[in-house]
């Protein structure tokens, strides 16, 4: 489907919903083409190719008494984009909306939409990647797999090496006059080898993700690094329960950023399910902690020129040098809190807009590399894997299974597994005493390695 055809479908859905009595309406059409493959040893486990074309329609209608405040809303979706199907879905959406309860805060944004004719180039798609060579991507997986297995005789098997590429186009329009679209892509390479010695078997992984195929790491390097991570876990054991510094590496530290961002979500705040709900403007972390959400980061895996309501994305500083500066808001949560949207509306085809992050990260500090942080830690734990959910956003209580490496005298002493690290997220952020200077993006959330001065480590 061409871009013009997709826009016509969205415009038709909105126009028909209004003709059927909707007070307001919007629609989003997503087109996605993807390929995914996994290999193990010298065999191909699977190859998947998929094509998705889906339309979501949101209708906001008034009840029998048109003078009553608030709107009633409903969302429907379909993969049948024929004119008759679109018209039918629009009609059904209006009927469903009229059957729901009214909401004084429901409705489209009042304005300030992005300019569809002047959307920024965020480097989300490389024209050279429009037609991905499936065979070449499978060969990338094989290169990673072979490099991992050749790294050491103790690499005896693997969970496989996997590649993926997806190209998508999003078209969004609403009855307030906005109609915009953008194209993006995402490519990935992942390897997960298994290492074995007399003490047993261990697994670990490494990956590379990017908007452009040319920006992915060399497949052999990914495989070798994954093997190194698996090998260093051989002989892992538990440690006695204690209080000690805990270092989170580039793989595990982003989880803390995501959890903090979820607690700064306007929807969590107005519902009272965030331990930060009453702390806007207060110091909630150490001075070395600055957390940013930026939907316009060039090449970012969470970047987009406008959000799920057509508002321009932007840079929002959530925590500035330890002080909580901003919530993340869509239009609805902003109205509930008496604030304006921050351009953080996330929209899936089959659901109404909600609050979501874009690219969210903890700003690098002056703590040096991960090796520097380890060398500056006399005794403690380097966490390389977190297991389970273990975080209560309402109370801030944090407890997760973990694996990693034990540090003695500023050096790695031995691998550790079957332990739990526990604390309170607020206390943990306040106790961050070292933030690394290197930021590595392995997804839409990132953080340098960081050290929490003290946590409870439950082991033997």
Backbone torsions as a table, in degrees:
resi	resn	phi	psi	omega
1	UNK	NA	130.5	179.1
2	UNK	-73.8	164.8	178.9
3	UNK	-60.5	-38.0	178.3
4	UNK	-65.9	-40.2	178.1
5	UNK	-63.7	-42.0	-179.9
6	UNK	-63.6	-42.5	178.3
7	UNK	-63.2	-37.2	179.7
8	UNK	-64.4	-37.1	178.0
9	UNK	-64.0	-45.2	179.6
10	UNK	-62.9	-45.5	179.6
11	UNK	-62.6	-38.9	179.7
12	UNK	-64.2	-44.0	-179.2
13	UNK	-59.8	-44.4	-179.0
14	UNK	-66.7	-46.7	-178.1
15	UNK	-61.2	-41.2	-177.7
16	UNK	-71.6	-36.1	176.8
17	UNK	-62.1	-42.3	178.2
18	UNK	-65.7	-39.0	179.3
19	UNK	-64.9	-27.7	179.7
20	UNK	-87.0	2.4	174.5
21	UNK	112.2	3.9	177.6
22	UNK	-66.8	142.0	174.6
23	UNK	-78.7	-37.0	177.8
24	UNK	-145.8	159.0	177.3
25	UNK	-159.4	152.4	168.1
26	UNK	-143.3	166.5	-178.2
27	UNK	-151.1	146.8	176.9
28	UNK	-131.3	133.4	177.2
29	UNK	-118.9	128.0	180.0
30	UNK	-118.3	126.2	173.2
31	UNK	-115.2	127.3	-178.4
32	UNK	-140.0	136.2	173.9
33	UNK	-122.4	127.4	-175.3
34	UNK	-138.3	154.9	173.2
35	UNK	-136.7	141.8	-178.9
36	UNK	-144.1	140.5	179.5
37	UNK	-148.9	147.6	175.8
38	UNK	-135.1	139.3	177.1
39	UNK	-122.8	153.5	172.6
40	UNK	-137.8	128.3	-175.4
41	UNK	56.2	-122.5	-179.5
42	UNK	-108.7	19.9	-179.0
43	UNK	-118.8	149.7	175.9
44	UNK	-90.2	119.7	177.7
45	UNK	-71.5	-49.5	179.0
46	UNK	-162.1	157.8	169.9
47	UNK	-133.0	127.6	179.2
48	UNK	-123.2	134.5	171.4
49	UNK	-127.7	135.3	-176.3
50	UNK	-141.2	149.6	175.6
51	UNK	-133.1	125.6	-177.8
52	UNK	-119.9	135.1	172.3
53	UNK	-135.1	108.0	-175.2
54	UNK	-135.4	144.3	179.3
55	UNK	-122.0	131.9	174.0
56	UNK	-115.7	134.5	-179.1
57	UNK	-120.3	128.5	173.6
58	UNK	-115.4	128.0	-179.3
59	UNK	-116.7	137.3	174.0
60	UNK	-120.3	117.7	-173.0
61	UNK	-126.7	160.1	174.5
62	UNK	-93.6	158.4	179.1
63	UNK	-82.1	-170.3	179.4
64	UNK	-55.9	-35.1	176.4
65	UNK	-96.2	100.7	-174.4
66	UNK	-64.4	-15.7	-178.3
67	UNK	-85.7	-10.2	-178.6
68	UNK	-67.0	143.1	-179.8
69	UNK	-72.9	152.8	176.0
70	UNK	90.4	165.5	-179.1
71	UNK	-125.6	157.2	175.7
72	UNK	-108.1	140.4	-172.9
73	UNK	-131.4	155.1	175.7
74	UNK	-152.5	151.7	179.0
75	UNK	-127.8	132.5	174.5
76	UNK	-129.9	163.2	178.6
77	UNK	-146.6	156.8	-179.9
78	UNK	-154.9	151.6	172.6
79	UNK	-103.6	-0.9	175.2
80	UNK	-92.4	109.2	-174.5
81	UNK	-101.2	16.8	175.0
82	UNK	-67.0	155.5	-178.3
83	UNK	-57.5	-43.3	-179.1
84	UNK	-63.7	-40.3	-179.2
85	UNK	-68.0	-39.7	179.2
86	UNK	-64.5	-44.1	178.5
87	UNK	-61.5	-42.4	-179.1
88	UNK	-63.7	-42.7	180.0
89	UNK	-65.6	-37.7	178.1
90	UNK	-63.5	-44.0	178.4
91	UNK	-61.8	-45.4	-179.6
92	UNK	-65.5	-34.3	178.7
93	UNK	-63.5	-42.2	179.0
94	UNK	-64.0	-43.5	179.7
95	UNK	-62.9	-41.8	178.9
96	UNK	-65.5	-42.5	-178.7
97	UNK	-60.5	-41.1	-178.8
98	UNK	-65.1	-19.5	-179.3
99	UNK	-90.2	-6.0	-177.9
100	UNK	-94.5	169.1	178.6
101	UNK	-75.3	146.9	178.1
102	UNK	-75.4	154.7	-179.0
103	UNK	-138.1	120.8	-176.5
104	UNK	-65.0	-19.2	-176.4
105	UNK	-102.5	-2.2	-178.1
106	UNK	-74.4	151.9	176.3
107	UNK	141.1	163.9	177.1
108	UNK	-70.3	162.1	172.0
109	UNK	-59.7	153.6	-179.1
110	UNK	-75.8	-13.2	-178.0
111	UNK	156.8	-154.5	-179.0
112	UNK	61.3	34.7	179.2
113	UNK	-71.1	160.1	173.9
114	UNK	-63.1	153.7	177.2
115	UNK	-86.6	109.5	-176.6
116	UNK	-60.6	-22.7	-178.2
117	UNK	-89.2	-5.1	-176.5
118	UNK	-137.1	40.4	178.1
119	UNK	-71.1	140.0	-177.9
120	UNK	-71.8	150.1	172.7
121	UNK	-82.7	107.0	-176.8
122	UNK	-98.8	12.1	177.2
123	UNK	58.1	46.6	-177.8
124	UNK	-90.2	-10.6	-174.1
125	UNK	-153.9	135.2	175.9
126	UNK	-106.5	121.6	-177.4
127	UNK	-56.5	-27.2	178.3
128	UNK	-65.1	-19.9	-177.6
129	UNK	-96.5	11.1	-175.8
130	UNK	-61.3	-37.4	179.3
131	UNK	-118.5	95.5	-177.2
132	UNK	-74.7	131.7	176.8
133	UNK	-80.1	107.6	-176.6
134	UNK	-60.9	-42.0	-179.2
135	UNK	-62.6	-38.3	178.9
136	UNK	-66.3	-38.0	179.1
137	UNK	-68.4	-38.4	176.7
138	UNK	-64.0	-38.0	178.3
139	UNK	-65.6	-34.7	174.4
140	UNK	-59.5	-42.9	178.7
141	UNK	-63.0	-42.5	178.4
142	UNK	-63.9	-39.6	179.4
143	UNK	-62.3	-42.5	177.6
144	UNK	-64.8	-42.9	-178.9
145	UNK	-63.5	-45.2	-178.8
146	UNK	-66.2	-40.4	179.8
147	UNK	-64.7	-39.8	178.5
148	UNK	-63.5	-46.0	-177.3
149	UNK	-70.1	-28.8	-179.2
150	UNK	-83.9	-7.5	-174.0
151	UNK	-67.0	-33.1	-174.5
152	UNK	-165.8	142.6	179.0
153	UNK	-60.5	-20.1	-179.4
154	UNK	-78.9	-8.3	170.8
155	UNK	-81.4	102.8	-169.8
156	UNK	-105.3	-15.2	-177.1
157	UNK	-164.3	-173.5	176.9
158	UNK	-160.3	161.5	169.6
159	UNK	-86.5	0.6	175.9
160	UNK	110.5	164.4	173.0
161	UNK	-119.5	134.5	-167.6
162	UNK	-131.5	145.1	177.2
163	UNK	-128.0	155.5	176.3
164	UNK	-153.4	146.4	174.9
165	UNK	-142.3	133.9	177.3
166	UNK	-137.9	134.2	174.1
167	UNK	-118.3	132.5	-177.7
168	UNK	-140.0	157.9	173.2
169	UNK	-131.7	135.0	177.9
170	UNK	-115.4	127.9	174.4
171	UNK	-120.2	124.8	-179.9
172	UNK	-129.4	137.9	176.1
173	UNK	-145.2	159.8	176.5
174	UNK	-145.6	169.1	-176.4
175	UNK	-74.8	-4.6	175.1
176	UNK	-83.7	-1.2	175.0
177	UNK	107.2	-0.3	180.0
178	UNK	-86.3	137.2	171.8
179	UNK	-148.6	113.2	-178.1
180	UNK	-143.1	163.7	179.9
181	UNK	-151.2	158.0	173.1
182	UNK	-152.5	156.5	-178.9
183	UNK	-116.7	142.7	-179.9
184	UNK	-148.5	168.0	177.8
185	UNK	-146.2	159.2	175.0
186	UNK	-146.7	136.8	-179.0
187	UNK	-130.2	146.1	-177.5
188	UNK	-142.9	157.4	175.5
189	UNK	-145.4	129.4	-171.3
190	UNK	-140.3	138.4	177.7
191	UNK	-137.3	136.0	-176.2
192	UNK	-136.4	83.6	-178.9
193	UNK	-82.8	162.2	177.4
194	UNK	-115.5	129.7	177.9
195	UNK	-109.7	147.8	-176.0
196	UNK	-141.1	137.9	169.0
197	UNK	-144.9	-167.9	-175.7
198	UNK	-62.7	-24.4	-177.6
199	UNK	-83.3	-13.3	179.1
200	UNK	136.3	-160.2	-174.8
201	UNK	-119.5	144.0	178.0
202	UNK	-135.3	153.9	177.6
203	UNK	-130.4	155.7	169.9
204	UNK	-161.1	-179.0	-174.2
205	UNK	-149.7	167.8	166.8
206	UNK	-148.0	160.2	-175.7
207	UNK	-152.9	166.6	173.9
208	UNK	-141.2	135.5	179.6
209	UNK	-135.7	146.6	-178.5
210	UNK	-165.4	161.0	174.8
211	UNK	-75.2	-26.1	-177.7
212	UNK	-119.3	140.1	178.5
213	UNK	-58.2	-38.5	-176.8
214	UNK	-67.2	-16.8	-178.4
215	UNK	-90.1	-7.2	177.4
216	UNK	-67.7	147.9	175.1
217	UNK	-64.8	158.1	177.0
218	UNK	-58.6	130.1	-177.2
219	UNK	-55.7	-40.1	180.0
220	UNK	-63.8	-38.4	178.4
221	UNK	-65.1	-38.8	177.6
222	UNK	-62.6	-45.6	179.5
223	UNK	-62.7	-43.2	-179.3
224	UNK	-65.1	-41.9	-179.1
225	UNK	-66.7	-38.8	176.6
226	UNK	-61.4	-40.4	178.6
227	UNK	-65.2	-42.1	178.6
228	UNK	-60.2	-40.8	179.9
229	UNK	-67.0	-37.3	177.8
230	UNK	-69.7	-41.8	-178.1
231	UNK	-63.9	-37.0	-177.1
232	UNK	-71.5	-9.5	178.5
233	UNK	-92.3	-6.9	179.3
234	UNK	-63.2	138.5	-179.4
235	UNK	79.2	18.4	-177.9
236	UNK	-63.5	145.9	178.9
237	UNK	-144.1	172.1	177.7
238	UNK	-86.9	161.6	175.6
239	UNK	-120.0	157.3	177.3
240	UNK	-62.3	148.4	176.5
241	UNK	-58.6	133.7	-175.6
242	UNK	-162.2	174.2	169.4
243	UNK	-109.1	128.5	-177.1
244	UNK	-159.4	162.5	173.6
245	UNK	-62.9	146.3	178.4
246	UNK	-126.8	126.0	177.3
247	UNK	-103.3	130.1	174.0
248	UNK	-102.7	130.2	-178.1
249	UNK	-87.3	-172.6	-175.8
250	UNK	-67.0	-18.7	177.7
251	UNK	-83.4	-40.8	-172.4
252	UNK	-95.1	-29.4	-177.8
253	UNK	-60.9	-36.4	179.2
254	UNK	-58.8	-24.2	178.9
255	UNK	-63.8	-34.5	177.2
256	UNK	-66.7	-37.7	178.3
257	UNK	-65.2	-45.0	179.4
258	UNK	-62.3	-39.8	-179.3
259	UNK	-67.7	-40.2	176.3
260	UNK	-63.1	-43.8	-180.0
261	UNK	-62.5	-38.1	178.7
262	UNK	-64.2	-32.7	178.3
263	UNK	-77.3	-16.1	176.3
264	UNK	-95.8	4.4	177.5
265	UNK	-69.1	131.9	-179.9
266	UNK	-57.6	-34.4	179.7
267	UNK	-66.4	-37.8	176.7
268	UNK	-69.7	-34.4	-177.8
269	UNK	-69.5	-49.7	-176.2
270	UNK	-70.8	-23.3	175.7
271	UNK	-84.6	-6.2	178.2
272	UNK	71.4	30.0	-178.8
273	UNK	-114.2	30.0	175.7
274	UNK	-129.2	133.1	178.6
275	UNK	-68.5	-9.7	178.1
276	UNK	-96.4	1.9	-168.3
277	UNK	-54.0	-32.7	-176.9
278	UNK	-106.5	17.5	-169.5
279	UNK	-116.9	15.7	177.8
280	UNK	-58.9	130.0	-178.4
281	UNK	91.8	-9.1	-178.2
282	UNK	-94.4	163.2	173.7
283	UNK	-77.2	121.4	-177.5
284	UNK	-122.8	-1.3	-177.6
285	UNK	-153.7	173.6	179.2
286	UNK	-70.0	160.8	-178.6
287	UNK	-60.0	-20.8	-179.6
288	UNK	-80.7	-1.0	-176.0
289	UNK	-102.6	111.9	171.0
290	UNK	-126.7	123.5	-175.8
291	UNK	-120.3	128.9	-173.2
292	UNK	-123.8	143.1	169.2
293	UNK	-119.4	122.7	-174.8
294	UNK	-138.6	109.1	-179.9
295	UNK	-79.3	-2.0	-178.5
296	UNK	-117.4	24.1	175.3
297	UNK	-69.3	119.8	-178.5
298	UNK	-57.1	127.8	178.3
299	UNK	75.9	2.3	-177.7
300	UNK	-67.6	143.6	-178.5
301	UNK	-72.4	-12.8	174.7
302	UNK	-110.0	8.6	-175.6
303	UNK	-76.2	147.5	173.7
304	UNK	-162.9	148.1	-174.7
305	UNK	-75.2	-25.5	174.8
306	UNK	-142.8	157.7	-175.9
307	UNK	-88.6	-169.5	-175.0
308	UNK	-71.9	2.5	175.4
309	UNK	-121.8	8.4	179.5
310	UNK	84.8	4.4	177.9
311	UNK	-83.8	147.9	-179.7
312	UNK	-65.9	136.4	172.5
313	UNK	-72.8	165.0	-175.4
314	UNK	-162.1	177.3	176.1
315	UNK	-90.7	125.7	176.7
316	UNK	-123.1	124.9	175.1
317	UNK	-90.7	111.0	-178.0
318	UNK	-77.6	-51.6	178.3
319	UNK	-123.2	126.9	-178.4
320	UNK	-118.3	109.5	-179.0
321	UNK	49.8	41.3	175.5
322	UNK	95.6	-13.2	-176.8
323	UNK	-99.9	132.9	179.7
324	UNK	-74.2	112.6	-171.8
325	UNK	-104.0	-27.9	-171.4
326	UNK	-153.0	147.6	165.2
327	UNK	-87.8	164.5	169.5
328	UNK	-101.8	125.9	-168.4
329	UNK	-133.5	141.7	160.9
330	UNK	-99.2	-175.8	-176.9
331	UNK	-64.2	-43.1	-176.2
332	UNK	-64.4	-50.7	-179.0
333	UNK	-66.1	-32.1	176.1
334	UNK	-62.4	-43.9	178.3
335	UNK	-63.6	-39.7	179.2
336	UNK	-61.2	-33.0	-176.5
337	UNK	-101.0	1.5	-179.4
338	UNK	72.1	32.5	-177.5
339	UNK	-131.2	170.9	177.8
340	UNK	-92.0	153.6	175.7
341	UNK	-59.4	146.4	174.7
342	UNK	-99.9	12.6	-179.5
343	UNK	77.4	29.1	-176.8
344	UNK	-113.4	28.2	175.3
345	UNK	-75.0	126.6	175.9
346	UNK	-109.9	139.4	-173.0
347	UNK	-137.8	122.5	169.4
348	UNK	-99.1	159.9	-175.9
349	UNK	-57.5	-41.1	-173.7
350	UNK	-97.0	17.4	-177.5
351	UNK	-144.8	161.3	176.6
352	UNK	-74.0	162.9	177.4
353	UNK	-60.0	147.8	174.6
354	UNK	-144.7	175.5	-179.0
355	UNK	-80.7	134.9	176.6
356	UNK	-146.6	158.4	174.9
357	UNK	-84.4	164.6	173.4
358	UNK	-110.2	-104.3	167.2
359	UNK	-99.2	119.7	-177.6
360	UNK	-125.1	132.8	-176.3
361	UNK	-151.8	161.2	172.0
362	UNK	-97.2	125.9	-176.5
363	UNK	-63.2	137.9	176.5
364	UNK	-58.7	150.2	177.8
365	UNK	-114.8	-154.2	-178.3
366	UNK	-109.8	25.3	-176.4
367	UNK	-83.2	-0.5	178.6
368	UNK	79.7	-159.9	-178.3
369	UNK	-80.9	173.1	175.0
370	UNK	-59.3	-40.5	178.0
371	UNK	-61.0	-37.4	178.7
372	UNK	-64.8	-40.9	-179.6
373	UNK	-67.1	-40.2	177.0
374	UNK	-61.4	-45.6	-178.3
375	UNK	-62.9	-26.9	-179.5
376	UNK	-89.9	6.0	-178.9
377	UNK	-113.1	110.6	-177.1
378	UNK	-64.7	-41.4	-178.8
379	UNK	-154.5	131.2	-179.1
380	UNK	171.8	-165.8	-174.7
381	UNK	-123.7	131.9	168.8
382	UNK	-99.6	114.8	-179.3
383	UNK	-88.3	124.3	178.9
384	UNK	-114.8	-11.0	176.8
385	UNK	-150.2	137.5	174.9
386	UNK	-115.0	141.2	-172.9
387	UNK	-124.6	133.1	178.2
388	UNK	81.1	173.4	-177.6
389	UNK	-85.1	-67.9	167.6
390	UNK	59.3	28.0	177.2
391	UNK	-134.2	128.4	179.2
392	UNK	-106.1	105.8	-176.0
393	UNK	-66.6	-25.6	-178.7
394	UNK	-70.6	-43.6	-177.4
395	UNK	-99.6	-23.1	-175.0
396	UNK	88.0	-0.4	-179.1
397	UNK	-66.3	138.2	-173.9
398	UNK	-129.9	126.3	176.3
399	UNK	-155.6	115.5	-176.6
400	UNK	-138.8	145.9	170.9
401	UNK	-66.9	149.2	-174.9
402	UNK	-148.6	160.2	170.2
403	UNK	-140.4	155.6	-178.8
404	UNK	175.5	-144.8	-175.0
405	UNK	-132.5	134.3	179.5
406	UNK	-87.5	141.4	-177.1
407	UNK	-113.1	132.1	172.9
408	UNK	-134.6	129.9	177.6
409	UNK	59.9	32.4	178.2
410	UNK	76.3	14.6	179.4
411	UNK	-134.5	154.6	175.7
412	UNK	-68.1	125.2	-177.5
413	UNK	-100.0	-47.7	-179.2
414	UNK	-166.9	159.5	178.1
415	UNK	-77.9	153.7	-175.4
416	UNK	-130.8	142.5	175.1
417	UNK	-147.8	174.0	177.9
418	UNK	54.2	48.7	176.3
419	UNK	-126.8	168.5	176.1
420	UNK	-129.7	136.0	173.5
421	UNK	-109.6	139.4	-173.0
422	UNK	-142.1	152.9	177.3
423	UNK	175.1	-153.7	175.1
424	UNK	-126.9	131.2	-173.3
425	UNK	-56.6	-39.5	177.7
426	UNK	-61.6	-44.7	178.1
427	UNK	-65.5	-36.9	179.5
428	UNK	-63.9	-46.6	179.4
429	UNK	-64.4	-36.4	177.8
430	UNK	-68.3	-25.6	-176.8
431	UNK	-96.2	7.5	175.8
432	UNK	-67.9	113.3	-175.5
433	UNK	-112.7	0.1	176.7
434	UNK	-155.6	127.9	178.8
435	UNK	-122.7	125.9	-177.0
436	UNK	-67.2	166.9	-176.5
437	UNK	-100.7	0.1	-176.3
438	UNK	-113.9	125.2	-179.9
439	UNK	-110.1	124.4	-179.0
440	UNK	-123.2	124.2	-177.5
441	UNK	-90.7	115.8	175.5
442	UNK	-116.2	12.8	-178.9
443	UNK	174.4	-157.1	179.9
444	UNK	-88.7	0.2	173.1
445	UNK	-124.2	142.8	-177.1
446	UNK	-150.2	156.6	175.7
447	UNK	-157.7	145.0	168.8
448	UNK	-67.1	164.7	169.6
449	UNK	-58.0	143.4	179.7
450	UNK	-142.3	158.1	-179.3
451	UNK	-120.5	129.6	170.8
452	UNK	-96.0	126.6	-170.3
453	UNK	-57.2	-34.5	-179.7
454	UNK	-159.8	134.9	173.3
455	UNK	-142.6	161.3	173.7
456	UNK	-81.4	126.6	176.3
457	UNK	-114.1	112.6	-178.5
458	UNK	-97.1	120.0	-179.3
459	UNK	-131.5	-115.6	-178.1
460	UNK	-72.9	NA	NA
